[in-house]
Amino acid sequence: MPREPGSSEGVWPESEVSDMDERRAPPGDNRTIGRQLRVIRRSRGKSQQVIADLAGISKSHLSRLESGQRALDRRSLIVALAAALEVAPTELTEIAMPAVSEPGIGPAVDRVRLALLSVGMGAPSGEPVPPNVLRTRVAELLDDQQACRHDTVGAALPGLICDLHATLATGRDGPGIAELAVLLHVQGTQAWLRDVGGPLDLGWQTATIAQQEAQRVDDPQLLGLAAFGTGHGLLAAGAFDLAAHQLDTARTATSTADVRGMQLAGMLTFTSSLLAAARREPPEAAAALDEAAELAARTGEANAWWFGFGPTNVGVWRMAVALEAGDHAQAATVAETLDPALIPSPQRQAAYWADYGRALAHLRGRAADASHALRRAELISPARVQRHPFVRETLAELVSKAHRDAVGRELRGMAFRAGLPV
């Protein structure tokens, strides 16, 4: 197991850390979560010792987090530090991300925002479309999302949102179109925004629209699907208690009498396991993972609602839960029992390689392997490495320790493409 930071060996004294990087760039540009933490702490006039004590960590650990020598990539620690600073967790995670500026993606995010605003105002600007055409368009978009074709998704999404809601407004095939709406917003809009690093408020607005549509038709499975999206939104915002309420309610109401219900219940249970790890409840996290594994053994490899639920996905989620719990050795061990070629979705393959890289980055002597894994993730889905806040944190940590060799060059290249200082 990697040693928990506790000594001051190799830590930059706070008096030697320059404010130059904060003066060099506008807020939010080229900044890690750790550096944003330092900016807020200093603006509050708080010492490292005070914040470390309030968050329940050592001063040397906090110093490493702020300098980028240690990745700040656990929800539980982000929430604890935000509470110590008396700010929302999103003040650390969102402001630390540079604005979405990639050609095609940035304008697409703006168009999605306008589409969601029009839906929220009850005046979608699209045209009613026959239900069978909508089903085809939603399926194609979700296939593209799973294949990490983010430019294609961004180009199609705004118009599809408007057309789908314009169709709903006519009252035509209400329940069937309602399912398409919930599915599109949870597995399409919300997932795409998360992958490209879109603003958290848009992801939350999307989850809210999906929940409202599920409540309108009062369908238990659609309510569960919407709760999956809402739960992830609340988890990202650090609202653990609210997320637990949403997920527990949905899991209780979800029937496992058929294969689709079992897949939905399994995905909700996966999310509950990640939440339990974030709340530092290891027995509950383990129990939820075991429950999901039992359901996966019954369903086999399946793909209702584009979840890709099945035995292979159990391993990917075990990795994510181990990372949230800070057990990097366990995450790497689980990764090495899986064959990523068997993961049907490129999106999930990218998640596998990114999480494997995050785990390896914390193990002594595995920096080269971590770099290789992160590069594999970037080749499948550049956004998974360049826009995911926890992967960016890992890159920053690796670059801070990198040598002037081939591995260091590869790491600095990835960091540069992620908008991190190199």
Beta strands, then each sheet from edge to edge (+ up, - down):
end
